[in-house]
């Protein structure tokens, strides 16, 4: 509540009338008080009307400030029942002023006019009492700041803050991805202190990361994380050029320092027997920033993972993904292809044999990768098997006693030797088949001799004329000799001869010669077929 102190002030007044002083007068009076809350004079002006008619102010002039409720157009009531009519107004004047004045003119209802003025002398010493506190919103502050050590102090410069008022200040440290504050910054530590009527100074301390870092001393409690580029806390850093930070006197509350990265990324890969892989991503316990990992594979697989400080994350990659690449914050930290672990069960190779062949079987245990097996007989063509996990594949090759077969299947490599089973008997030695260069030069087969030309058959001799047929019961008559050796009188008759048949034998002789030739030819051809020549 304002405290008013009455002030004895000298006052002088001048009134001018257009008629005798006994009629139509405006009397001006003033009282003065010092308002110690505001440090201003409070001058209360009163204008009185001593005539029975109302008076209207036609002009008003007040110095050094205007007067509330006394202005042009204000009506001063008529004198009534022996009492003057009055109006009052208050003028607030600076405590350093030495005078205040009011000048006015009036017109009464009967047309009469008059003017009046008054000046009040002031001593210019109106002041509020000496303050014992300062409002928080206008208080001035001072501070110290050592960002490299992570500490600061803040204090009110003159008076403590007024009761019930306070102001917060915060010291905050960040980790940085590189020297300076150009990259992203993550909150590391912060401390907030409060100034009020009972605490005129506060000390702040924060921990600092053992890597690139920034430290800020700021107005209020508005901690931001993460911080981007630009100028963090541009308006609120104490000692800065912008408000409200400029209300504290001291060094600019911003520090950049430290060395080395704040993230400690690592990647390890575990290979499984079935060809799948597990990528173990970690960000060390001493890290102060999260790390962004990207895992990619030649197959097109890609996954991005953010790992907090001190945490680990596993990423599963399917079999046959190809070469893996792991990057952390853009840098490659691991790269490689699948390698068969030492503890995987190897493929098992077995064989069976019969009298002429060997069958090789490759069994691939479940939980392995598919395996490619090669069966290669010595001196023969190889066979390739693709064996899935949990299955077996077989290949059969012709075999002879003592023959060996080389088998490879993943990490397994064996040499098998063929042994003929008992009961197969002695093997028949095969007749070697001569190559065309081994064929002997064929000898000239003897040319078949020409069949002799048949000679002209002698003319057949005439059979002797038959004798006369004896009569029945008679005897045959002797045949007379034709060469005159007999005399037909009882001599011996000549012996009969076979008839000559030369002309009928000729075709048989020619056919026999032809068959002999053809037999020789078939014999030569048959021998050539047996030898392959």
KOLVONU-196738 format. One line per field, with one value per residue (C-alpha): z negated, y negated, x; residue number from 1. Coordinates in nm, 3 decimals. Layout:
! KOLVONU-196738
pz = Z | ...
py = Y | ...
px = X | ...
seq = NUM | ...
***
This chain:
! KOLVONU-196738
pz = 0.000 | 0.094 | -0.184 | -0.145 | -0.321 | -0.341 | -0.206 | -0.304 | 0.026 | 0.108 | 0.339 | 0.524 | 0.705 | 0.959 | 1.054 | 1.322 | 1.341 | 1.587 | 1.306 | 0.945 | 0.726 | 0.533 | 0.812 | 1.036 | 0.886 | 0.931 | 0.636 | 0.698 | 0.406 | 0.397 | 0.147 | 0.206 | 0.080 | 0.157 | 0.262 | 0.124 | 0.313 | 0.651 | 0.563 | 0.711 | 0.580 | 0.560 | 0.608 | 0.547 | 0.719 | 0.622 | 0.823 | 0.635 | 0.775 | 0.547 | 0.772 | 0.783 | 1.143 | 1.287 | 1.442 | 1.734 | 1.784 | 2.129 | 2.111 | 1.887 | 1.876 | 1.622 | 1.580 | 1.564 | 1.613 | 1.680 | 1.403 | 1.391 | 1.378 | 1.450 | 1.823 | 2.080 | 2.048 | 1.679 | 1.500 | 1.162 | 0.959 | 0.843 | 0.491 | 0.292 | -0.057 | -0.154 | -0.023 | 0.289 | 0.561 | 0.624 | 0.852 | 0.769 | 0.965 | 0.892 | 1.068 | 1.030 | 1.056 | 1.060 | 0.725 | 0.869 | 0.986 | 0.816 | 0.909 | 1.043 | 1.194 | 1.308 | 1.530 | 1.641 | 1.775 | 1.695 | 1.844 | 1.624 | 1.727 | 1.755 | 2.000 | 1.752 | 1.799 | 1.571 | 1.550 | 1.259 | 1.199 | 0.921 | 0.893 | 0.624 | 0.525 | 0.465 | 0.316 | 0.563 | 0.292 | 0.315 | 0.314 | 0.223 | -0.075 | -0.011 | 0.147 | -0.045 | 0.254 | 0.631 | 0.850 | 1.042 | 1.376 | 1.352 | 1.140 | 1.269 | 1.224 | 1.246 | 1.312 | 1.347 | 1.599 | 1.643 | 1.912 | 1.926 | 1.558 | 1.570 | 1.304 | 1.276 | 1.022 | 1.058 | 0.814 | 0.790 | 0.840 | 0.577 | 0.372 | 0.312 | 0.500 | 0.338 | 0.126 | 0.326 | 0.641 | 0.787 | 1.095 | 1.225 | 1.396 | 1.550 | 1.633 | 1.892 | 2.065 | 2.392 | 2.591 | 2.948 | 3.253 | 3.352 | 3.233 | 3.197 | 3.197 | 3.569 | 3.528 | 3.313 | 2.937 | 2.673 | 2.314 | 2.072 | 1.742 | 1.607 | 1.282 | 1.196 | 0.921 | 0.789 | 0.668 | 0.437 | 0.138 | -0.081 | 0.176 | 0.353 | 0.511 | 0.644 | 0.752 | 1.036 | 1.129 | 1.403 | 1.511 | 1.844 | 2.099 | 2.186 | 2.553 | 2.768 | 2.556 | 2.518 | 2.197 | 2.162 | 1.877 | 1.955 | 1.823 | 1.688 | 1.693 | 2.063 | 2.135 | 2.498 | 2.618 | 2.863 | 2.987 | 3.359 | 3.547 | 3.544 | 3.221 | 2.929 | 2.652 | 2.853 | 2.647 | 2.307 | 2.267 | 1.992 | 2.099 | 2.453 | 2.664 | 2.656 | 2.386 | 2.128 | 2.127 | 2.146 | 1.801 | 1.643 | 1.654 | 1.713 | 1.983 | 2.250 | 2.107 | 2.393 | 2.413 | 2.673 | 2.594 | 2.536 | 2.788 | 2.943 | 3.041 | 2.779 | 2.926 | 2.911 | 3.170 | 3.227 | 3.438 | 3.417 | 3.640 | 3.532 | 3.810 | 3.765 | 3.918 | 4.131 | 4.304 | 4.110 | 3.932 | 3.621 | 3.609 | 3.253 | 3.239 | 2.928 | 2.802 | 2.523 | 2.159 | 2.182 | 2.477 | 2.427 | 2.759 | 2.927 | 3.244 | 3.564 | 3.728 | 4.078 | 4.170 | 4.542 | 4.743 | 5.108 | 5.129 | 5.078 | 4.703 | 4.514 | 4.157 | 3.957 | 3.576 | 3.315 | 3.011 | 2.689 | 2.484 | 2.301 | 2.493 | 2.744 | 3.024 | 3.233 | 3.601 | 3.764 | 4.128 | 4.326 | 4.501 | 4.849 | 4.789 | 4.929 | 4.807 | 4.501 | 4.439 | 4.105 | 4.081 | 3.770 | 3.814 | 4.177 | 4.104 | 4.192 | 3.873 | 4.005 | 4.338 | 4.442 | 4.570 | 4.392 | 4.258 | 4.146 | 3.765 | 3.624 | 3.430 | 3.722 | 3.786 | 4.111 | 4.399 | 4.373 | 4.674 | 4.704 | 4.990 | 5.103 | 5.379 | 5.605 | 5.856 | 6.114 | 5.945 | 5.634 | 5.492 | 5.291 | 5.048 | 4.889 | 4.585 | 4.478 | 4.110 | 4.031 | 3.931 | 4.188 | 4.507 | 4.834 | 4.941 | 5.288 | 5.308 | 5.584 | 5.659 | 5.883 | 5.991 | 6.069 | 6.445 | 6.486 | 6.505 | 6.182 | 6.052 | 5.857 | 5.587 | 5.420 | 5.078 | 4.866 | 4.483 | 4.329 | 4.654 | 4.843 | 5.207 | 5.395 | 5.712 | 5.872 | 6.077 | 6.266 | 6.073 | 6.103 | 5.822 | 5.672 | 5.831 | 5.604 | 5.583 | 5.437 | 5.258 | 5.129 | 4.945 | 4.769 | 4.505 | 4.565 | 4.809 | 4.835 | 5.081 | 5.123 | 5.268 | 5.451 | 5.330 | 5.518 | 5.281 | 5.205 | 5.430 | 5.745 | 5.886 | 6.087 | 6.312 | 6.681 | 6.840 | 7.111 | 7.457 | 7.535 | 7.815 | 8.061 | 8.172 | 8.540 | 8.556 | 8.407 | 8.690 | 8.910 | 9.269 | 9.433 | 9.664 | 10.009 | 10.022 | 10.300 | 10.601 | 10.675 | 10.977 | 11.276 | 11.316 | 11.617 | 11.923 | 11.990 | 12.289 | 12.566 | 12.477 | 12.728 | 12.950 | 12.800 | 12.965 | 13.099 | 12.903 | 13.096 | 13.271 | 13.070 | 13.192 | 13.298 | 13.007 | 12.971 | 12.983 | 12.671 | 12.536 | 12.774 | 12.702 | 12.778 | 13.085 | 13.043 | 13.154 | 13.448 | 13.419 | 13.590 | 13.612 | 13.799 | 13.516 | 13.483 | 13.731 | 13.598 | 13.562 | 13.196 | 13.090 | 12.763 | 12.774 | 12.672 | 12.311 | 12.315 | 12.210 | 11.994 | 12.197 | 12.211 | 12.031 | 12.048 | 12.149 | 11.824 | 11.571 | 11.675 | 11.461 | 11.141 | 11.183 | 11.224 | 10.915 | 10.698 | 10.798 | 10.712 | 10.364 | 10.290 | 10.375 | 10.160 | 9.860 | 9.876 | 9.893 | 9.587 | 9.390 | 9.449 | 9.358 | 9.039 | 8.915 | 8.979 | 8.764 | 8.474 | 8.467 | 8.519 | 8.817
py = 0.000 | -0.343 | -0.559 | -0.925 | -1.186 | -1.535 | -1.800 | -2.165 | -2.339 | -2.705 | -2.803 | -3.118 | -3.190 | -3.441 | -3.489 | -3.725 | -3.831 | -4.023 | -4.180 | -4.272 | -4.011 | -3.945 | -3.752 | -3.449 | -3.336 | -3.002 | -2.927 | -2.674 | -2.488 | -2.203 | -1.946 | -1.749 | -1.407 | -1.183 | -0.826 | -0.627 | -0.310 | -0.478 | -0.770 | -1.020 | -1.330 | -1.309 | -1.655 | -1.682 | -1.989 | -2.136 | -2.399 | -2.579 | -2.774 | -3.049 | -3.152 | -3.017 | -2.902 | -2.617 | -2.691 | -2.492 | -2.476 | -2.612 | -2.568 | -2.364 | -2.354 | -2.143 | -2.091 | -1.880 | -1.615 | -1.607 | -1.602 | -1.325 | -1.448 | -1.816 | -1.885 | -2.099 | -2.043 | -1.962 | -2.124 | -2.280 | -2.262 | -2.586 | -2.715 | -2.568 | -2.615 | -2.830 | -2.585 | -2.632 | -2.373 | -2.188 | -1.936 | -1.758 | -1.574 | -1.406 | -1.484 | -1.239 | -1.417 | -1.266 | -1.273 | -1.487 | -1.767 | -2.108 | -2.248 | -2.170 | -2.417 | -2.444 | -2.718 | -2.723 | -2.938 | -2.903 | -3.010 | -3.037 | -2.973 | -3.346 | -3.390 | -3.531 | -3.417 | -3.418 | -3.262 | -3.133 | -2.965 | -2.822 | -2.692 | -2.455 | -2.447 | -2.101 | -2.013 | -1.725 | -1.477 | -1.227 | -0.886 | -0.534 | -0.381 | -0.205 | 0.138 | 0.458 | 0.700 | 0.707 | 0.861 | 1.168 | 1.035 | 0.725 | 0.852 | 0.837 | 1.130 | 1.216 | 1.554 | 1.746 | 2.030 | 2.294 | 2.531 | 2.732 | 2.819 | 2.849 | 2.590 | 2.245 | 2.002 | 1.759 | 1.480 | 1.175 | 0.863 | 0.627 | 0.736 | 1.077 | 1.163 | 1.060 | 1.309 | 1.566 | 1.511 | 1.727 | 1.782 | 2.113 | 2.163 | 2.486 | 2.619 | 2.900 | 3.121 | 3.313 | 3.571 | 3.477 | 3.693 | 3.476 | 3.179 | 2.879 | 2.877 | 2.925 | 3.279 | 3.428 | 3.388 | 3.619 | 3.519 | 3.644 | 3.463 | 3.156 | 2.960 | 2.693 | 2.429 | 2.183 | 1.824 | 1.677 | 1.443 | 1.678 | 1.785 | 1.515 | 1.747 | 2.103 | 2.330 | 2.583 | 2.887 | 3.152 | 3.462 | 3.448 | 3.730 | 3.852 | 3.766 | 3.478 | 3.267 | 2.938 | 2.755 | 2.478 | 2.247 | 2.146 | 1.950 | 2.161 | 2.539 | 2.600 | 2.872 | 2.991 | 3.335 | 3.423 | 3.101 | 3.044 | 2.805 | 2.429 | 2.232 | 2.418 | 2.203 | 1.888 | 1.670 | 1.836 | 1.895 | 1.660 | 1.379 | 1.390 | 1.102 | 1.193 | 1.172 | 1.313 | 1.443 | 1.086 | 1.009 | 1.190 | 1.046 | 1.284 | 1.503 | 1.658 | 1.983 | 2.217 | 2.454 | 2.707 | 2.950 | 3.306 | 3.549 | 3.882 | 4.033 | 4.085 | 4.410 | 4.740 | 4.961 | 5.325 | 5.610 | 5.985 | 6.256 | 6.612 | 6.870 | 7.167 | 7.515 | 7.460 | 7.156 | 6.891 | 6.612 | 6.399 | 6.049 | 5.927 | 5.545 | 5.366 | 5.015 | 5.021 | 4.948 | 4.636 | 4.504 | 4.189 | 4.181 | 4.433 | 4.592 | 4.660 | 4.990 | 5.103 | 5.474 | 5.559 | 5.878 | 5.958 | 6.126 | 5.787 | 5.824 | 5.492 | 5.387 | 5.071 | 5.086 | 4.817 | 4.947 | 4.746 | 4.701 | 5.022 | 5.226 | 5.515 | 5.618 | 5.939 | 5.947 | 6.285 | 6.340 | 6.640 | 6.893 | 6.819 | 6.442 | 6.399 | 6.150 | 5.949 | 5.587 | 5.408 | 5.030 | 4.811 | 4.442 | 4.481 | 4.663 | 5.032 | 5.232 | 5.592 | 5.775 | 6.140 | 6.458 | 6.768 | 7.010 | 7.363 | 7.386 | 7.644 | 7.836 | 7.919 | 8.296 | 8.387 | 8.574 | 8.956 | 9.157 | 9.532 | 9.781 | 10.120 | 10.347 | 10.620 | 10.832 | 10.555 | 10.216 | 10.000 | 9.780 | 9.475 | 9.314 | 8.965 | 8.889 | 8.520 | 8.484 | 8.264 | 7.907 | 7.871 | 7.673 | 7.859 | 8.028 | 8.094 | 8.433 | 8.551 | 8.923 | 8.967 | 9.317 | 9.330 | 9.311 | 9.258 | 8.979 | 8.811 | 8.794 | 8.496 | 8.522 | 8.237 | 8.365 | 8.170 | 8.169 | 8.483 | 8.681 | 8.907 | 8.937 | 9.228 | 9.284 | 9.623 | 9.674 | 9.978 | 10.136 | 10.383 | 10.538 | 10.290 | 9.984 | 9.673 | 9.404 | 9.054 | 8.897 | 8.536 | 8.396 | 8.063 | 8.120 | 8.497 | 8.647 | 9.026 | 9.278 | 9.607 | 9.927 | 10.176 | 10.537 | 10.802 | 10.976 | 11.346 | 11.579 | 11.379 | 11.645 | 11.584 | 11.292 | 11.362 | 11.187 | 10.976 | 11.005 | 10.677 | 10.504 | 10.395 | 10.045 | 9.978 | 9.934 | 10.284 | 10.457 | 10.666 | 10.588 | 10.827 | 11.078 | 11.113 | 11.394 | 11.635 | 11.552 | 11.830 | 12.018 | 12.011 | 12.317 | 12.519 | 12.461 | 12.771 | 12.964 | 13.066 | 13.388 | 13.666 | 13.751 | 14.034 | 14.370 | 14.541 | 14.825 | 15.150 | 15.220 | 15.447 | 15.801 | 15.936 | 16.017 | 16.387 | 16.549 | 16.665 | 16.963 | 16.921 | 16.840 | 16.526 | 16.517 | 16.417 | 16.084 | 16.089 | 15.927 | 15.602 | 15.594 | 15.927 | 16.108 | 16.345 | 16.531 | 16.533 | 16.898 | 16.942 | 16.706 | 16.498 | 16.177 | 15.848 | 15.690 | 15.392 | 15.042 | 14.746 | 14.472 | 14.152 | 13.851 | 13.558 | 13.294 | 13.344 | 13.290 | 12.937 | 12.738 | 12.923 | 12.852 | 12.474 | 12.458 | 12.627 | 12.379 | 12.087 | 12.220 | 12.268 | 11.902 | 11.770 | 11.980 | 11.835 | 11.481 | 11.531 | 11.672 | 11.356 | 11.122 | 11.313 | 11.288 | 10.916 | 10.865 | 11.057 | 10.840 | 10.512 | 10.429
px = 0.000 | 0.128 | 0.261 | 0.169 | 0.374 | 0.221 | 0.447 | 0.431 | 0.465 | 0.464 | 0.177 | 0.093 | -0.230 | -0.349 | -0.714 | -0.838 | -1.202 | -1.405 | -1.612 | -1.577 | -1.412 | -1.723 | -1.891 | -1.819 | -1.485 | -1.293 | -1.068 | -0.777 | -0.618 | -0.361 | -0.228 | 0.098 | 0.213 | 0.516 | 0.426 | 0.721 | 0.625 | 0.659 | 0.887 | 0.637 | 0.460 | 0.085 | -0.065 | -0.439 | -0.599 | -0.941 | -1.136 | -1.421 | -1.721 | -1.859 | -2.150 | -2.506 | -2.468 | -2.256 | -1.919 | -1.774 | -1.395 | -1.318 | -0.942 | -0.706 | -0.324 | -0.130 | 0.247 | 0.460 | 0.188 | -0.186 | -0.443 | -0.698 | -1.062 | -0.982 | -0.997 | -1.175 | -1.550 | -1.542 | -1.842 | -1.792 | -2.119 | -2.291 | -2.266 | -2.551 | -2.677 | -2.382 | -2.125 | -1.909 | -1.935 | -1.601 | -1.423 | -1.092 | -0.822 | -0.490 | -0.164 | 0.129 | 0.459 | 0.809 | 0.984 | 1.260 | 1.024 | 1.045 | 0.702 | 0.356 | 0.105 | -0.259 | -0.411 | -0.777 | -1.063 | -1.437 | -1.770 | -2.080 | -2.432 | -2.503 | -2.214 | -1.969 | -1.600 | -1.302 | -0.950 | -0.742 | -0.402 | -0.190 | 0.170 | 0.296 | 0.664 | 0.821 | 1.158 | 1.234 | 1.325 | 1.042 | 1.211 | 1.106 | 1.282 | 1.610 | 1.532 | 1.602 | 1.552 | 1.534 | 1.263 | 1.374 | 1.254 | 1.471 | 1.759 | 2.115 | 2.350 | 2.717 | 2.886 | 3.210 | 3.254 | 3.527 | 3.399 | 3.722 | 3.679 | 3.300 | 3.211 | 3.050 | 2.901 | 2.608 | 2.509 | 2.283 | 2.491 | 2.337 | 2.039 | 1.887 | 1.574 | 1.254 | 1.066 | 0.874 | 1.077 | 1.355 | 1.567 | 1.716 | 2.051 | 2.188 | 2.534 | 2.519 | 2.780 | 2.747 | 2.938 | 3.023 | 3.094 | 3.390 | 3.591 | 3.365 | 2.988 | 2.924 | 2.790 | 2.520 | 2.570 | 2.422 | 2.352 | 2.617 | 2.550 | 2.369 | 2.329 | 2.072 | 2.091 | 1.830 | 1.877 | 1.609 | 1.571 | 1.777 | 2.041 | 2.231 | 2.493 | 2.498 | 2.786 | 2.736 | 2.951 | 2.908 | 3.097 | 3.279 | 3.312 | 3.661 | 3.612 | 3.499 | 3.264 | 3.080 | 2.974 | 2.715 | 2.605 | 2.249 | 1.954 | 1.669 | 1.620 | 1.550 | 1.806 | 1.796 | 1.908 | 2.032 | 2.181 | 2.212 | 2.435 | 2.422 | 2.466 | 2.308 | 2.158 | 2.230 | 1.992 | 2.014 | 2.389 | 2.510 | 2.739 | 2.601 | 2.479 | 2.112 | 1.847 | 1.809 | 2.167 | 2.300 | 2.156 | 2.454 | 2.801 | 3.094 | 3.254 | 3.034 | 2.897 | 3.006 | 3.306 | 3.428 | 3.708 | 3.819 | 3.963 | 3.872 | 3.540 | 3.272 | 3.137 | 3.330 | 3.159 | 3.260 | 3.125 | 3.190 | 3.044 | 2.959 | 2.919 | 2.682 | 2.715 | 2.404 | 2.560 | 2.369 | 2.556 | 2.497 | 2.646 | 2.711 | 2.705 | 2.828 | 2.894 | 3.152 | 3.079 | 3.295 | 3.095 | 2.893 | 2.710 | 2.483 | 2.623 | 2.432 | 2.533 | 2.440 | 2.474 | 2.461 | 2.523 | 2.592 | 2.250 | 2.081 | 2.022 | 2.037 | 1.953 | 2.027 | 2.047 | 2.121 | 2.312 | 2.314 | 2.633 | 2.718 | 2.460 | 2.480 | 2.244 | 2.250 | 2.154 | 2.073 | 2.170 | 2.041 | 2.266 | 2.403 | 2.392 | 2.741 | 2.997 | 2.886 | 2.985 | 2.928 | 2.957 | 2.937 | 2.863 | 2.977 | 3.305 | 3.357 | 3.424 | 3.383 | 3.376 | 3.399 | 3.236 | 3.103 | 3.364 | 3.275 | 3.304 | 3.542 | 3.275 | 3.044 | 2.989 | 3.168 | 3.006 | 3.046 | 3.170 | 3.092 | 3.111 | 2.978 | 3.112 | 2.983 | 3.172 | 3.206 | 3.144 | 3.175 | 2.895 | 3.009 | 2.762 | 2.804 | 2.584 | 2.553 | 2.444 | 2.146 | 2.229 | 2.507 | 2.514 | 2.449 | 2.771 | 2.911 | 3.084 | 3.318 | 3.372 | 3.679 | 3.799 | 4.168 | 4.192 | 3.817 | 3.560 | 3.453 | 3.095 | 2.952 | 2.686 | 2.492 | 2.386 | 2.136 | 2.159 | 2.012 | 2.028 | 2.270 | 2.374 | 2.537 | 2.739 | 2.833 | 3.151 | 3.285 | 3.570 | 3.854 | 4.055 | 4.298 | 4.135 | 4.116 | 3.848 | 3.914 | 3.616 | 3.593 | 3.289 | 3.341 | 3.607 | 3.605 | 3.856 | 3.912 | 4.059 | 3.872 | 4.023 | 3.803 | 3.814 | 3.617 | 3.374 | 3.426 | 3.230 | 3.276 | 3.524 | 3.834 | 3.789 | 3.799 | 4.089 | 3.944 | 4.090 | 4.248 | 4.083 | 4.348 | 4.343 | 4.317 | 4.694 | 4.737 | 4.553 | 4.789 | 4.802 | 4.563 | 4.728 | 4.602 | 4.353 | 4.432 | 4.242 | 3.999 | 4.107 | 3.891 | 3.682 | 3.807 | 3.618 | 3.417 | 3.547 | 3.327 | 3.160 | 3.235 | 2.962 | 2.765 | 2.814 | 2.522 | 2.395 | 2.406 | 2.097 | 1.886 | 1.858 | 1.540 | 1.333 | 1.328 | 1.011 | 0.870 | 1.028 | 1.323 | 1.680 | 1.852 | 2.056 | 2.416 | 2.515 | 2.736 | 3.075 | 3.106 | 3.478 | 3.494 | 3.660 | 3.382 | 3.219 | 2.875 | 2.877 | 2.893 | 3.177 | 3.180 | 2.973 | 3.148 | 3.069 | 2.834 | 2.975 | 2.820 | 2.680 | 2.887 | 2.713 | 2.973 | 2.724 | 2.516 | 2.814 | 2.914 | 2.663 | 2.756 | 3.126 | 3.061 | 2.838 | 3.101 | 3.367 | 3.141 | 3.060 | 3.429 | 3.499 | 3.218 | 3.331 | 3.678 | 3.539 | 3.312 | 3.607 | 3.815 | 3.530 | 3.453 | 3.810 | 3.818 | 3.503 | 3.657 | 3.968 | 3.786 | 3.997
seq = 1 | 2 | 3 | 4 | 5 | 6 | 7 | 8 | 9 | 10 | 11 | 12 | 13 | 14 | 15 | 16 | 17 | 18 | 19 | 20 | 21 | 22 | 23 | 24 | 25 | 26 | 27 | 28 | 29 | 30 | 31 | 32 | 33 | 34 | 35 | 36 | 37 | 38 | 39 | 40 | 41 | 42 | 43 | 44 | 45 | 46 | 47 | 48 | 49 | 50 | 51 | 52 | 53 | 54 | 55 | 56 | 57 | 58 | 59 | 60 | 61 | 62 | 63 | 64 | 65 | 66 | 67 | 68 | 69 | 70 | 71 | 72 | 73 | 74 | 75 | 76 | 77 | 78 | 79 | 80 | 81 | 82 | 83 | 84 | 85 | 86 | 87 | 88 | 89 | 90 | 91 | 92 | 93 | 94 | 95 | 96 | 97 | 98 | 99 | 100 | 101 | 102 | 103 | 104 | 105 | 106 | 107 | 108 | 109 | 110 | 111 | 112 | 113 | 114 | 115 | 116 | 117 | 118 | 119 | 120 | 121 | 122 | 123 | 124 | 125 | 126 | 127 | 128 | 129 | 130 | 131 | 132 | 133 | 134 | 135 | 136 | 137 | 138 | 139 | 140 | 141 | 142 | 143 | 144 | 145 | 146 | 147 | 148 | 149 | 150 | 151 | 152 | 153 | 154 | 155 | 156 | 157 | 158 | 159 | 160 | 161 | 162 | 163 | 164 | 165 | 166 | 167 | 168 | 169 | 170 | 171 | 172 | 173 | 174 | 175 | 176 | 177 | 178 | 179 | 180 | 181 | 182 | 183 | 184 | 185 | 186 | 187 | 188 | 189 | 190 | 191 | 192 | 193 | 194 | 195 | 196 | 197 | 198 | 199 | 200 | 201 | 202 | 203 | 204 | 205 | 206 | 207 | 208 | 209 | 210 | 211 | 212 | 213 | 214 | 215 | 216 | 217 | 218 | 219 | 220 | 221 | 222 | 223 | 224 | 225 | 226 | 227 | 228 | 229 | 230 | 231 | 232 | 233 | 234 | 235 | 236 | 237 | 238 | 239 | 240 | 241 | 242 | 243 | 244 | 245 | 246 | 247 | 248 | 249 | 250 | 251 | 252 | 253 | 254 | 255 | 256 | 257 | 258 | 259 | 260 | 261 | 262 | 263 | 264 | 265 | 266 | 267 | 268 | 269 | 270 | 271 | 272 | 273 | 274 | 275 | 276 | 277 | 278 | 279 | 280 | 281 | 282 | 283 | 284 | 285 | 286 | 287 | 288 | 289 | 290 | 291 | 292 | 293 | 294 | 295 | 296 | 297 | 298 | 299 | 300 | 301 | 302 | 303 | 304 | 305 | 306 | 307 | 308 | 309 | 310 | 311 | 312 | 313 | 314 | 315 | 316 | 317 | 318 | 319 | 320 | 321 | 322 | 323 | 324 | 325 | 326 | 327 | 328 | 329 | 330 | 331 | 332 | 333 | 334 | 335 | 336 | 337 | 338 | 339 | 340 | 341 | 342 | 343 | 344 | 345 | 346 | 347 | 348 | 349 | 350 | 351 | 352 | 353 | 354 | 355 | 356 | 357 | 358 | 359 | 360 | 361 | 362 | 363 | 364 | 365 | 366 | 367 | 368 | 369 | 370 | 371 | 372 | 373 | 374 | 375 | 376 | 377 | 378 | 379 | 380 | 381 | 382 | 383 | 384 | 385 | 386 | 387 | 388 | 389 | 390 | 391 | 392 | 393 | 394 | 395 | 396 | 397 | 398 | 399 | 400 | 401 | 402 | 403 | 404 | 405 | 406 | 407 | 408 | 409 | 410 | 411 | 412 | 413 | 414 | 415 | 416 | 417 | 418 | 419 | 420 | 421 | 422 | 423 | 424 | 425 | 426 | 427 | 428 | 429 | 430 | 431 | 432 | 433 | 434 | 435 | 436 | 437 | 438 | 439 | 440 | 441 | 442 | 443 | 444 | 445 | 446 | 447 | 448 | 449 | 450 | 451 | 452 | 453 | 454 | 455 | 456 | 457 | 458 | 459 | 460 | 461 | 462 | 463 | 464 | 465 | 466 | 467 | 468 | 469 | 470 | 471 | 472 | 473 | 474 | 475 | 476 | 477 | 478 | 479 | 480 | 481 | 482 | 483 | 484 | 485 | 486 | 487 | 488 | 489 | 490 | 491 | 492 | 493 | 494 | 495 | 496 | 497 | 498 | 499 | 500 | 501 | 502 | 503 | 504 | 505 | 506 | 507 | 508 | 509 | 510 | 511 | 512 | 513 | 514 | 515 | 516 | 517 | 518 | 519 | 520 | 521 | 522 | 523 | 524 | 525 | 526 | 527 | 528 | 529 | 530 | 531 | 532 | 533
***
